[in-house]
Amino acid sequence: MTSPLLDNLLLFGRTLRYAGLPVSPGQTMDFLRALDMVDVGDRGQVFHAARSLLVTRREDLNLFEAIFHHFWRSRHEPRGQPRRRPKPQPPSPGRPFDVVTYMAYKARQSDRDIDVADKAGTYSAEEVLHRKEFSDMNAEELEAVKRLIRELRFAPSLRKTRRQAPDPKGARLDLRRCLRQAVKYGGAVVELPRRSVKVKQRPVVFLADVSGSMEKTSRLVLQLFYSMTHSLRDVESFVFGTRLTRVTPQIRLRNVDQAVDGAAREVIDWAAGTRIGACLGDFNRRFSRRVLRRGAVVLIVSDGWERGDVSALRREMRYLRHRCHRLVWLNPLSGTTSYEPRVEGMAAAMPWVDDFLPIHNLESLDQLARHLGSLPAR
């Protein structure tokens, strides 16, 4: 490969980095090796090879295309002849090189203006959204957060069953299987089959507060329901305000917008009052025997503002805790360091809560995903 082309490739990689694209030297070398596998005289093949190897973020595609066509363009190109790839001339030595100077130097009078901003050293929008609280977000940021929540994936919480399954690396010897195989070979033991305890996923049950005090985060919680339902196998979803509503069939729809809208339409008492104790009592009587089987993990999403009987909340929490494997309470107010569960309803529920976690930003959702995946099997 000729030296001028190598110099141009290195300069092209530096130009992309100055424009804010995360192009590593390794990617540049991969692009250099890829040119041996494509027709260098075909501009389209070179462009697609560069785009597939040097662009890692979808939002950088338009900027990359603009820089590529301005960088690899002949200044005097006769019609009807193939394009040649000249060595780009550097800008004037009196001014330090940057991508804006280079683009202005290479542009012609007839070219349309292209906004090329130097984004080096700036923070990613997703990184800012991960730390920002849901209550402080505007409508556009909430829509962006909904899309990020859809992409969340949760590791299942596992449990050890009483059954055993064949496992070549198991700790126990499977004597029955060993004897059955020995019969086939005239009583000779040919191999020693082993077995181990069978591990299955624990069921997950969601109980989310959609009362007026939780209105800001209610739809985000439904997005979380959707993400977890499509990550795990056995998930049941309920919402409550003044009454309990099962929304599992709506959340299981493949289209996320239809799932969330259908769940919201199903709830009659959306953004109304809060009767946590009565709703938990309804759940314990009607659904607990069916959905809390085999050591389920229960997640309650609420700020703890109870307008009903606090003694009923205390009684139903005690019953619920004894029937599930793990009881996790997610509170959007607990993200601040100064928060203390002094509200009457929250204080009554705390003695029966195994894990008290925040749910106020995307980082707290990542923490929840890691916590569920790290729960002990027994």
C-alpha positions as CSV (number, residue, x, y, z in Angstrom):
1,M,0.0,0.0,0.0
2,T,1.4,3.4,-1.0
3,S,2.6,5.8,1.6
4,P,0.4,8.8,0.5
5,L,-2.7,6.6,1.0
6,L,-1.5,5.5,4.4
7,D,-1.0,9.2,5.4
8,N,-4.5,10.1,4.2
9,L,-6.0,7.2,6.1
10,L,-4.3,8.3,9.4
11,L,-5.3,11.9,8.7
12,F,-8.9,10.8,8.0
13,G,-9.0,8.9,11.4
14,R,-7.7,12.0,13.2
15,T,-10.3,14.2,11.4
16,L,-13.1,11.9,12.6
17,R,-11.8,12.1,16.2
18,Y,-11.7,15.9,16.1
19,A,-15.3,15.9,15.0
20,G,-16.3,13.9,18.1
21,L,-16.5,10.3,16.6
22,P,-15.0,7.7,18.9
23,V,-12.6,6.2,16.4
24,S,-9.7,4.2,17.9
25,P,-6.4,3.5,16.2
26,G,-7.3,-0.1,16.1
27,Q,-10.4,0.7,14.0
28,T,-8.3,2.7,11.7
29,M,-5.9,-0.2,11.2
30,D,-8.9,-2.5,10.6
31,F,-10.1,-0.1,7.9
32,L,-6.6,-0.1,6.4
33,R,-6.6,-4.0,6.2
34,A,-10.1,-4.0,4.8
35,L,-9.0,-2.0,1.8
36,D,-7.1,-5.0,0.6
37,M,-10.4,-6.9,0.4
38,V,-12.5,-4.3,-1.6
39,D,-12.0,-2.5,-4.9
40,V,-10.2,0.7,-3.9
41,G,-11.3,2.3,-7.2
42,D,-15.0,1.8,-6.2
43,R,-16.0,4.7,-4.0
44,G,-19.1,3.0,-2.8
45,Q,-17.2,-0.1,-1.5
46,V,-14.7,2.1,0.3
47,F,-17.5,4.2,1.9
48,H,-19.4,1.2,3.2
49,A,-16.3,-0.5,4.5
50,A,-15.3,2.7,6.4
51,R,-18.8,3.2,7.8
52,S,-19.1,-0.4,9.0
53,L,-15.7,-0.3,10.8
54,L,-15.4,3.3,12.0
55,V,-18.9,4.3,13.1
56,T,-20.2,2.7,16.3
57,R,-23.2,5.1,17.1
58,R,-26.2,5.6,15.0
59,E,-26.4,9.3,15.7
60,D,-22.9,9.7,14.0
61,L,-23.9,8.4,10.6
62,N,-24.8,11.8,9.0
63,L,-21.7,13.5,10.4
64,F,-19.5,10.6,9.1
65,E,-21.0,10.7,5.7
66,A,-20.5,14.5,5.4
67,I,-16.8,14.2,6.5
68,F,-16.1,11.2,4.2
69,H,-17.4,12.9,1.0
70,H,-15.6,16.1,1.8
71,F,-12.4,14.4,2.7
72,W,-12.2,11.9,-0.2
73,R,-13.1,14.3,-3.0
74,S,-11.0,15.6,-5.9
75,R,-10.8,19.3,-6.2
76,H,-10.6,19.2,-10.0
77,E,-12.4,16.2,-11.3
78,P,-13.1,15.9,-15.1
79,R,-16.4,14.5,-16.1
80,G,-16.6,10.9,-17.4
81,Q,-13.3,9.9,-15.7
82,P,-13.0,7.9,-12.5
83,R,-12.4,9.8,-9.3
84,R,-8.9,9.9,-7.9
85,R,-8.0,10.1,-4.3
86,P,-5.5,13.0,-3.8
87,K,-3.7,13.8,-0.6
88,P,-5.6,16.5,1.3
89,Q,-3.7,19.7,1.8
90,P,-3.3,20.9,5.4
91,P,-4.7,24.3,6.4
92,S,-2.5,27.3,6.9
93,P,0.2,26.8,9.5
94,G,-0.8,30.0,11.3
95,R,-3.9,28.4,12.7
96,P,-4.1,25.1,14.6
97,F,-5.8,22.3,12.7
98,D,-9.4,21.4,13.6
99,V,-12.2,19.8,11.6
100,V,-14.1,23.1,11.2
101,T,-11.0,24.7,9.6
102,Y,-10.4,21.7,7.3
103,M,-14.1,21.6,6.2
104,A,-14.1,25.3,5.4
105,Y,-10.8,24.9,3.4
106,K,-12.1,22.0,1.3
107,A,-15.6,23.3,0.7
108,R,-16.7,24.9,-2.6
109,Q,-18.9,27.9,-3.1
110,S,-21.8,25.7,-4.4
111,D,-21.7,23.3,-1.5
112,R,-24.5,23.4,1.0
113,D,-23.7,24.3,4.6
114,I,-23.1,21.4,7.0
115,D,-23.1,21.9,10.7
116,V,-20.0,20.1,12.0
117,A,-19.6,20.8,15.8
118,D,-16.6,19.7,17.8
119,K,-18.1,17.4,20.4
120,A,-14.9,16.2,21.9
121,G,-15.0,16.3,25.7
122,T,-18.7,16.7,26.0
123,Y,-21.0,14.4,27.9
124,S,-23.4,12.0,26.3
125,A,-27.1,12.8,26.5
126,E,-27.8,9.2,27.7
127,E,-25.1,9.6,30.5
128,V,-26.9,12.7,31.7
129,L,-30.3,11.0,31.7
130,H,-29.0,8.1,33.7
131,R,-28.3,10.4,36.7
132,K,-31.2,12.9,36.3
133,E,-34.3,12.2,38.5
134,F,-37.5,11.4,36.7
135,S,-39.4,14.2,38.6
136,D,-37.0,16.8,37.1
137,M,-37.3,15.7,33.4
138,N,-39.3,17.5,30.7
139,A,-41.5,15.7,28.2
140,E,-38.7,15.1,25.6
141,E,-36.4,13.6,28.3
142,L,-39.2,11.4,29.6
143,E,-39.7,10.0,26.0
144,A,-36.0,9.3,25.7
145,V,-36.0,7.6,29.1
146,K,-38.9,5.4,28.0
147,R,-36.9,4.2,25.0
148,L,-33.9,3.4,27.2
149,I,-36.1,1.5,29.7
150,R,-37.4,-0.7,26.8
151,E,-33.8,-1.8,26.2
152,L,-33.2,-2.8,29.8
153,R,-32.7,-6.5,30.3
154,F,-33.0,-8.3,33.6
155,A,-31.2,-11.4,34.8
156,P,-33.5,-13.9,36.4
157,S,-33.5,-14.7,40.1
158,L,-32.9,-18.5,40.4
159,R,-34.0,-21.1,42.8
160,K,-32.9,-24.6,43.6
161,T,-35.6,-27.2,43.1
162,R,-36.0,-30.6,44.7
163,R,-35.6,-32.3,41.4
164,Q,-32.2,-33.4,40.0
165,A,-31.1,-33.4,36.3
166,P,-28.3,-35.2,34.5
167,D,-25.1,-33.1,34.6
168,P,-21.7,-34.3,33.4
169,K,-20.1,-32.0,36.0
170,G,-22.6,-32.7,38.8
171,A,-21.5,-33.4,42.4
172,R,-23.6,-36.5,42.9
173,L,-23.4,-39.9,41.3
174,D,-26.6,-41.1,39.5
175,L,-26.6,-44.7,40.7
176,R,-29.9,-45.6,39.0
177,R,-28.7,-44.4,35.6
178,C,-25.4,-46.1,36.2
179,L,-27.1,-49.5,36.9
180,R,-29.4,-49.1,33.8
181,Q,-26.4,-48.6,31.6
182,A,-24.5,-51.5,33.2
183,V,-27.3,-53.9,32.2
184,K,-26.7,-53.0,28.5
185,Y,-23.1,-54.0,28.8
186,G,-23.5,-57.3,30.7
187,G,-23.0,-55.8,34.1
188,A,-19.8,-53.8,33.3
189,V,-19.7,-50.2,34.4
190,V,-18.6,-48.3,31.4
191,E,-19.1,-44.7,32.7
192,L,-20.2,-43.0,35.9
193,P,-23.2,-40.6,35.1
194,R,-23.6,-37.7,37.4
195,R,-26.4,-35.4,38.3
196,S,-27.0,-32.0,40.0
197,V,-29.9,-30.0,41.6
198,K,-32.1,-28.5,38.9
199,V,-32.2,-24.7,38.9
200,K,-35.3,-22.7,37.7
201,Q,-36.2,-19.0,37.6
202,R,-38.3,-17.6,40.4
203,P,-41.6,-15.9,39.5
204,V,-41.7,-12.1,39.7
205,V,-44.8,-10.2,40.9
206,F,-45.1,-6.4,40.4
207,L,-47.4,-4.3,42.5
208,A,-47.3,-0.6,41.4
209,D,-48.9,2.4,42.9
210,V,-50.6,4.6,40.3
211,S,-52.3,7.1,42.6
212,G,-52.0,10.9,42.3
213,S,-48.8,11.1,44.2
214,M,-47.1,8.7,41.8
215,E,-48.5,10.2,38.6
216,K,-45.1,11.5,37.4
217,T,-43.6,8.0,37.3
218,S,-46.6,5.8,36.7
219,R,-46.1,5.4,32.9
220,L,-42.3,4.8,33.4
221,V,-43.2,2.0,35.8
222,L,-45.4,0.4,33.2
223,Q,-42.4,0.7,30.8
224,L,-40.4,-1.1,33.4
225,F,-43.1,-3.8,33.7
226,Y,-42.9,-4.3,29.9
227,S,-39.1,-4.6,29.9
228,M,-39.1,-7.1,32.7
229,T,-42.0,-9.1,31.2
230,H,-40.1,-9.5,28.0
231,S,-36.8,-10.3,29.7
232,L,-38.0,-13.0,32.1
233,R,-40.4,-15.9,31.8
234,D,-42.9,-15.7,34.7
235,V,-43.9,-12.1,35.5
236,E,-47.3,-11.0,36.9
237,S,-48.2,-7.2,36.9
238,F,-50.7,-5.4,39.1
239,V,-51.4,-1.7,39.7
240,F,-53.4,-0.2,42.5
241,G,-54.7,3.1,43.7
242,T,-58.1,2.7,45.5
243,R,-58.5,-0.7,44.0
244,L,-56.4,-3.5,42.5
245,T,-56.2,-4.1,38.8
246,R,-54.3,-7.0,37.0
247,V,-52.6,-5.7,33.8
248,T,-50.5,-8.8,32.9
249,P,-52.4,-9.5,29.6
250,Q,-51.9,-5.9,28.4
251,I,-48.2,-5.8,29.3
252,R,-47.6,-9.0,27.4
253,L,-48.4,-7.4,24.1
254,R,-45.5,-7.3,21.7
255,N,-46.0,-3.6,20.9
256,V,-44.8,-1.5,23.8
257,D,-47.0,1.5,23.1
258,Q,-50.1,-0.7,22.8
259,A,-49.1,-2.5,26.0
260,V,-48.7,0.6,28.1
261,D,-51.8,2.4,26.7
262,G,-53.9,-0.8,27.2
263,A,-52.7,-1.1,30.8
264,A,-53.4,2.6,31.4
265,R,-56.9,2.3,30.0
266,E,-57.7,-0.8,32.1
267,V,-57.1,1.2,35.3
268,I,-60.2,3.0,36.5
269,D,-58.6,4.8,39.5
270,W,-55.5,6.2,37.7
271,A,-54.1,9.2,39.6
272,A,-56.7,8.9,42.3
273,G,-56.3,8.2,46.0
274,T,-54.3,5.5,47.8
275,R,-55.5,2.5,49.8
276,I,-52.4,0.3,49.9
277,G,-53.6,-1.9,52.7
278,A,-57.0,-2.7,51.1
279,C,-55.4,-3.3,47.7
280,L,-52.8,-5.7,49.2
281,G,-55.6,-7.5,51.1
282,D,-57.5,-7.9,47.8
283,F,-54.3,-9.3,46.2
284,N,-53.7,-11.7,49.1
285,R,-57.2,-13.1,48.9
286,R,-57.6,-13.4,45.2
287,F,-54.2,-13.9,43.6
288,S,-51.5,-14.8,46.2
289,R,-52.1,-18.6,46.2
290,R,-51.7,-18.7,42.4
291,V,-48.9,-16.2,41.6
292,L,-46.8,-16.5,44.8
293,R,-46.0,-20.2,44.1
294,R,-42.4,-21.6,44.1
295,G,-40.8,-18.7,46.0
296,A,-41.8,-15.6,44.1
297,V,-40.0,-12.3,44.3
298,V,-42.5,-9.5,45.0
299,L,-41.7,-5.9,44.1
300,I,-43.9,-3.1,45.4
301,V,-43.5,0.4,43.7
302,S,-45.0,3.1,45.9
303,D,-44.1,6.2,47.9
304,G,-45.9,4.9,51.0
305,W,-48.6,7.5,51.2
306,E,-51.5,5.6,52.8
307,R,-55.0,7.1,53.1
308,G,-56.6,4.0,54.4
309,D,-56.2,2.0,57.6
310,V,-52.6,1.7,58.6
311,S,-53.2,-1.4,60.7
312,A,-54.6,-3.2,57.7
313,L,-51.5,-2.3,55.7
314,R,-49.3,-3.8,58.5
315,R,-51.4,-6.9,58.7
316,E,-51.4,-7.5,54.9
317,M,-47.7,-6.8,54.6
318,R,-47.0,-9.5,57.2
319,Y,-49.2,-12.0,55.4
320,L,-47.5,-11.2,52.0
321,R,-44.0,-11.4,53.5
322,H,-44.6,-14.9,54.8
323,R,-45.9,-16.2,51.4
324,C,-43.1,-14.9,49.2
325,H,-39.3,-15.5,49.0
326,R,-38.3,-11.9,48.9
327,L,-40.2,-8.6,49.4
328,V,-38.6,-5.6,47.7
329,W,-40.0,-2.1,48.1
330,L,-39.1,0.5,45.4
331,N,-39.7,4.1,46.5
332,P,-39.1,7.1,44.1
333,L,-38.6,9.4,47.1
334,S,-35.7,7.4,48.7
335,G,-33.2,8.6,46.1
336,T,-32.2,11.6,48.2
337,T,-29.8,11.1,51.1
338,S,-32.0,13.1,53.5
339,Y,-35.1,10.8,53.0
340,E,-36.3,8.8,56.0
341,P,-39.4,6.5,55.9
342,R,-41.4,8.5,58.5
343,V,-44.7,8.5,56.6
344,E,-47.2,6.5,58.5
345,G,-47.9,4.0,55.8
346,M,-44.2,3.5,54.9
347,A,-43.2,3.2,58.5
348,A,-45.9,0.5,59.0
349,A,-44.6,-1.5,56.0
350,M,-40.9,-1.3,56.7
351,P,-40.6,-4.1,59.3
352,W,-41.7,-6.6,56.6
353,V,-39.5,-5.3,53.7
354,D,-36.4,-7.3,52.8
355,D,-34.9,-4.7,50.4
356,F,-35.7,-1.0,50.3
357,L,-34.4,0.5,47.0
358,P,-34.8,3.8,45.2
359,I,-36.5,4.1,41.8
360,H,-35.8,7.7,40.9
361,N,-33.5,7.5,37.8
362,L,-32.1,5.1,35.3
363,E,-29.1,4.3,37.5
364,S,-31.5,3.0,40.2
365,L,-33.1,0.7,37.5
366,D,-29.7,-0.6,36.7
367,Q,-29.1,-1.2,40.4
368,L,-32.4,-3.1,40.6
369,A,-31.5,-5.3,37.7
370,R,-28.2,-6.2,39.3
371,H,-29.9,-6.8,42.7
372,L,-32.5,-9.2,41.3
373,G,-29.8,-11.2,39.5
374,S,-27.7,-11.5,42.7
375,L,-30.4,-12.9,45.0
376,P,-29.4,-16.2,46.6
377,A,-30.9,-19.4,45.2
378,R,-32.1,-20.3,48.8
